[in-house]
Amino acid sequence: MTTVVETPQILSDAEITQFWEQGYLLVRGVISREEAAHYRDHILDLIPRNLALPDHWHSSAGRIKPMRTAHDHTFDTPELLPLWANEKLYHVAAQLLESAKLRVLDGSLGITLRNDSDRDRALSQTLHIDASVPTDIDQFLFSLAEVQVGGCFYFTDVLPNGGGIHVVPGGHRIVEEEARANPKGRHLHENWKRITHLESVEVTGEAGDFALLHHLMPHGASHNRRSTPRVAQFLRWVREDQPHGAGKAPEPGRYGARQLEAAGPLGRKLLGVEPW
């Protein structure tokens, strides 16, 4: 039996119910509008002034994904690590995962510019899931310890048709139902990277909000039809005892002194460089 950890109750009972029934939740006001503007400008400043994007960055349909290297999208710089250690989101994740001992992951960035093409399609990306379960495993465990919760900060107001993340309300339960019916359920729909039979809706929000998803939630990027770029950072949380190793500590020397200082005491535990 899982022991419920005593942690600040950030989410109401209604919000908890919504998350487990619908598979997603907009956590409002995680950071202030002023803080959101600061991070928006920092991320936009990564784009070269001459607009000559590095070859290893990804760019498609107005959606720009900066990359540290060709194979590394993680932006855990001192400037951005305070977001990884956001106390409100940590307590939200701890409340949902029923554990105070968590790890924080991902750190990828997304800038979605206005795109006037593909007017017949809302999505610029096929619906998929980013489950914390390796693809060499045939089936999910469907346990709380396996669950990953994650999503994206909105650093700009995201109005309808503004490039908001798309989700399938209740989609995580559809994924579970389909997977349970197949002994190799982890491998359906090309390892759940190409989900074409479900309909999605856009998650709108304000600068400073965080769109939080269950790891079995089908989701995808959408076209931005507005002049304001959507600027986001993606983060995920898993339990330290996550059964597939997603909660393991980093390699020694992964983080330098400036990063560790920026992460703070909570962040250093979430990164796995200090024990809980």
N, C-alpha and C positions, 0 to 999 in steps of 0.2 A: 504494500500500500504506500502511495506517495504521500510524504509529509508536506503539508502546506507551509511554506516559509513565511515568517512574519516580515512583511515588507510594506512600505507605505502604499495605501490603496489609492492609486492614481485614477484607475478606471472605476466607473460605477458598475453596479451589477448589470445594468442595461447594456453598457458598452462591452462588457465581457461576453454577455449573451450574444450580442451582435457579431463579435469577432468569431466566436465558435460556430455560429449558425451561418453567417454570410461569408466568413473567411477573410474579411478585411475590415479595417477601421481607420478613419481619419483622426489622428491624434492632433488636436488643435493647439496652437500657440506653444509649441515646444520651445521655440526661441522667439525673441521679439522681432518685429518688422525691421528694426534697425540692425539687429544681428544678421537677419536674413539678407539685407542689402549689402552688408559687409562681405559675407561669404559669396553672394552673387557676383560682386565686383571682383573678388579675388579669383574666382573661377573663370570669369570672362577675360581677365587679364592674362590667363594662360594662352589665349589665342594670339598668335603673332599679329602685330599691327599691320603687316603687309598681307595678312590673310593667307600666307603660304603655310598650309597645315603640314606638319611632319608626315612623312610617308607611313609611319607606323600608327598614326591615329586612324580611328574608324570614322567614316562620314558617309551617310546614306539618307536620302530623302529629307534633308534639312536637319538630320540628327547627327550631332558631333559627339564622339566619345573620345576624350583625351586619353592617351596611354603613356605610362611611365616608360615602358619599353614595348616592343612588339608583342610580348607575352605577359605583360604585367599592367593591369588597369588599376591597381590599388594606390590610392592617394592618401597615405598615412603620414603626411608631412606635418611639421609642427604647426603650420597655419590651420590645418583642418582637423587635427586630432582632438581638439576640444569638442567637436561634434560627436566623435566616437565615444566620448566619456560623458555625454549629456545625461544628467541624473534622472530627469523625468522619463526619458526613453528607457533607461536602464531599469527603473522601477516598474514601468509598464511591462517590459519583457519578463522581468522576474515574477511579476504578478501572474502573467499568462502561463509561463513555463514552470511556475511553482518551485523555483529555485533561485537563490541569491547568487549562486556560483555560475556565472555566465562568461562566455567569450563573445567578442565583437569582431565581425569579419567584413570583407568586401572593400568598401571605400571607392568604388568606381564613380565617375562623374558623367553627367549627361547635359548637353546643351542642345535644345531643340529650336531651330529657327523656323520662321514662317516658310511653308512649302505650299505652292499653289497647284502642284500637280496631283495626280491620282485622286481626283475629286470624288470618284465613286467608291473610295475605300477610306474608312476612318483610321485603320491601323497601318503603321509603317513597318510593322514587325509581326510575324506569326505568333499567335498565342502559344505560350510555353510555360513550363514550371522550372524553378531553380531550387530543386529539392536538395537538402543536405544529406543525400543518400547516393553513394557512388553508383555509376552505371554498370559496374561489374557485379552488382548484386541483383538478384532476380525479383525480389519483392520488398516492399516497404514493411516495416514493423508496425506502423500505425500506433506507436506508443508516444506518450508525452515527451519522453527523453529524446526521441528522434526528431521532434518538431523543431523547425527553424522559423523564427519570426523576423521579418525584415521588409524593407521597402525603401522609400526615398523621401528625403527632405525636399520640400518646395521652397526655393529661395525667391521665387517670384509668385505673384498671384496667378493662379491657373484657372481661367474661366472656361466655359464650355468651348470645345474645339480649340483649346489652347495648348494641346500637346500633353494633356494629363495621362497618367498611366491608366490603362484599361484593365478591368478585372471582370470575372464572371461571378456574379453573386451566388454563393453556395457552390461554386465550382470545385472547391477542395473536397467536398463530399461526393461530387460526381467522379472526381479522379479516384477517390478511395473506393467507391462502388465498382468502377470499371476494373481497377487494379485487383481488388479482392476476388473478382470473378475469373482471374487468369493467373496461373501459377507463376508466370513471368510478367507480372503486372508492371514492374519497373520499366519494362522495355516497350510498352505500348506507345503508339504514336511517335515512333522514332525516339524512344527514351523520353517521351513527353516534351520534345522540342518542336513538334509540329502538330498543334491541336487545331483542327479546322472545322470541327463539328459543333462548336459552342459559340454563343453570342456574348459579347462583352459590353460593358458600360464604362464611361470615363469617370475617373475620380478627380473632381475639381477641388480646389482649396485655396487658402491664402498663404502669402509669404510667411514662413515660420511653422507651417503645419508639416506633419509627417504622415504619409500614406503607408500604413502597416498591413502586411499580408501574411497569411499562413503559407508555409512552404509548398503546399500542394495546390495553391491557388493559380489557375491559368491566368496569365497576364501578358501584356504586350505594350510596346510604345505606340503612340498615335501621332498623326500628322498635326502640326501646329498651323492653324489657319489665321492666326493673329499676328500683329506686328511685334508684340513683346516676346522675346525668347523665353522658353521654359528652362530654368537652370536648376539642377538637382544633384544631390549626392545620395548614393545607395549604401545602406548599412544593413547588417543582419546580426542576429543574436542566437546563440545556441547554448545549451547547458554544457557545463564542463564535462559532465559524464555522458555526452552525446555518444551513442553506441557505435558510430561509424568513424570516430576520430576527429570530427570537425571541431571539437573543443580542446584539442591538444595545444600545448604551449608552443611558441615559436622557436625557431632555431636560435641558439645563443648568438648574440651580436646583431640580431635583426634590427634592433632599435638603438639609435644613438642618444647621447645625452640631451640634445635639444628636443627630440621626440618624447623622451620619457618625462622631461619637465613639462612639456605642453600637455601630455596625457593626464598628469595629476595622479593622486593616489587611486582614485576609482579606475581611471583609464589604464593604469599599469596592471591592475588586477584583471580587467577585461581583456587586455592584450595577452595576458598569461605570463608576464615577466615578473610578477609578484604573486605570492600565494594568497588565496582567499582565507 
